[in-house]
Structures are given as C-alpha cells and as structure tokens.
C-alpha cells in the first residue's frame, strides 16, 4: 500500500524524514529527539509511527500542557523517559508595555533576524510587559547574548524554570456550516463571512495559511483537521467533514479561536 496516498503531495518530504527517524531508532536502539513540530507535523508522526507500535513509543513536550509547538521523542519501548530528554529552555524578558506595544510577530521577527531557524523555537508568549519563549537549549546562550532589543524596546532575556511558563488558555467556538465544496476559497467565505472574491484576493496576497504554510491556490482542497489562518481575522479549524446535504452541499463543523 502506498503510504503517500493518505497525505498531501507537499507533505511527502516530511513523511520521508519521519520514516528515516523511525528506521534510525529501530537500527540503533537509541532515542531520537526532533526539533519543534507544529500540530500537523505532530499528527503525521503519530499516524506514521502510531500509538499501537509495540517496538517504539512517542513522547511530546513543548514546555507546558497547552503548548502548540512541541518536540517529540521517538524511543525504543523500554526506554525510561525523563523531562531532560526534551532539552527545553524557557527564556523570559520584560519591557515597558505602557510605552511600547509588542506583538507575537515582532518577537518572531527579532528572533529570525538573528538567523535562528523557526524549528528551534517553540511557543512564544507576549503580553503585559512580559516576553516568554520556549526554545532548544543549544541556542539559549546565543539568544541571551544577542537578542537585546525588539522593535524599540530594550530587553534582557534570562533563563527561567519551565514551570514559570504562562499558559494561554485558548477558547475555540464550534459551529456547523454548509459549503459548496472543500476548496479553500469556498470554506474561507463561510468561516469569515466574506465574499468569494475577497477570499480569492486574500489568498493571492499570501495572507492565508493552512497548517502554518502559505497557500496560494484557491482550489486547494481542505481536509479534516486542517488549521486555517487569515491575516487580521484570526485562526480557525476544519474539525469535521460530515458528508453531503440533500442539495449536494458539504456539511462541515468548524471551530474559530476567540
């Protein structure tokens, strides 16, 4: 059976990487620690290796119970697990929020300007004068020494225990929709209450992401579990595809982050 048929074509390189990790652990009997993975990538690892695998076990950690981006440990079934295996570090800095407004993208941009790869960074929390980021411990000292300003705010990062990580309790509100098809532009239209023309315009302007990646084609077919983001209008999920209505429309359940 062709394993790729269950996934999108653009996901094939990551699938090959996961299968390589799996083979590496099976051959060497040593655990494999991944970089930070987004929820879709985590889902792919779980689908390929599986919770019913008798030889291997999966463990995930992103620093907190509500973390979105996580590192995964793929280990032989007998491996004893410890938190240290995830090699996570929490850095925290404060800023004068009465005089400076910082957003997630400002912090992300500052990190990326240092040449840091996104896969080395976990979740970022910004608000009320505090910046927190979970990252791979091997880059912690580099970030501490080199990231001294974000936008027009001077910052000094210090290492903190992971228990100090602020949890962002996200609230997702579900509702049922009927769409003409599972094309990205058609689903965007219903979720965000915009016209099909506006949906196409947002896509053409590279303002729409599916599973954290920009999608440029309005005909892109969505699947159950996809995470959608529209710049300036927030994030949503296609949580369930419920089948066709009597008028041959597609009934779906979506969730919007409030």
Helices and strands as residue ranges (DSSP letters): G 3-6, G 9-11, H 12-28, E 32-33, H 39-49, E 56-61, E 71-76, G 83-86, E 88-94, H 104-112, G 118-120, E 121-127, E 130-136, G 137-139, H 140-146, E 149-150, E 153-154, E 158-160, G 162-164, E 172-179, H 184-192, H 196-204, E 208-210, E 213-214, E 227-230, E 234-244, E 250-257
